Every structure is written in structure tokens, then in C-alpha cells.
Amino acid sequence: MTKQEKVDFVINTLKQLYPTIPVPLDHKDPYTLLIAVLMSAQCTDVRVNQITPLLFAIADNPYDMIKLSVEEIRDIIRPVGLSPMKSKGIHGLSHILIDKHNGQVPKTYEELEELPAVGHKTAAVVMSQAFGIPAFPVDTHIHRLMYRWNLTNGKNVVQTERDAKRIFPEETWNDLHLQMIWYGREYSPARGWDLEKDIITKTIGRASVLKEYYAKKK
């Protein structure tokens, strides 16, 4: 297969598997998505979706959020882990949204990444999922898949994102990054990986990855 044929195979296979694409984190607007993504750092989406309703029942906008103390936020979100940092981030960014952005979540990388506890990946998720702006947030699943599929050298997520944006057409980014996350979870996980079910890696996978997989199976 040529590189272009591989790219087309990935896009078409994911489209067939995920014609409708659920968004992993429950939210109702850009603010609740921003908070949910911030909370998802080093935590599963399932756990975050269990905790956000408890927080959003009390405060689902920055004006109500700043009425809570950092300690009150931390008590609610403790089960998601890293709660001291995340609670400070949530409280701090809510103040900044009110003071600088009229309570609205901004739509640029620069403004989003100025917010406390908001990194590039969080900003990219909000840009794509809240505002429909083309972005390609790279999480551990996408980083793993891009390496397994020999579409990046996988040195770091910055390189993986750059390669993904170069390889895939911009109009596919917002759907594709979500489709890849679901595919990584269901068919190409880090642990308990069954290559027979992983049609994409089995078809276009990096030779060294396939060789290592079969060596372990013996």
C-alpha cells in the first residue's frame, strides 16, 4: 500500500465502524466541556462522567463556580485524582473567564492555553468538540495507534499531532480523532490486545510492531 492508500484505508474503516460518533465526555456547552476535559487528565472518561453531574448540579457556569471555594470544588472532584491542582484550575479559570471573556469560553489556542490547568490537548478538544474548529487532539490512544500504523515515529505527542495534521485532510480531523479514540479502546488497546480483531493494524501495521506481537504470542 502507498501512504495515501493507507490513509484512505484508515479513514474509510473508521467511518464504517463509527458512522455516528459519541463524544466521550458528557457536557452541554463549551464551559462544561472545558471543565470535564480538565478533569479527565490521568483519569478515565467513565469516572469523570460520574463526577461532573455532582459538580454541575451546583455550578455549571463560571459565575456559580466562583461562589464555591477551592476546597469545596476539591471535595466534589476528589475521585478523579489530582484534585488539588484541578480544583485550583477550575476556580482560577472561572475567574479569568468572567474577568477577561465576559464569562464565555474563548475560541483560540492562545486564549485557552492562558487559562490555569489548560494545556494544548485540552484546548484542542474544546476547539474541535465545542466550536467545530479543526483540531487534532492527541491522547494516549491516538499516540499509540499512529505509531502502530507507522504514520509517525511516535517520539512524543507534539510530533504525533504534527504528523496527523500533515497526513489526514483537515476536514476529517474533528471526526477522525474521536473515531481513533474509540477504535483504540475497542480494537487496539495497550493491554489485552488481540491483533485478529484489530483490522487496521493487521493490514497496515508497522513491521516491527507486528513482529513483536507475534513473538509474544508464541
Beta strands, then each sheet from edge to edge (+ up, - down):
end
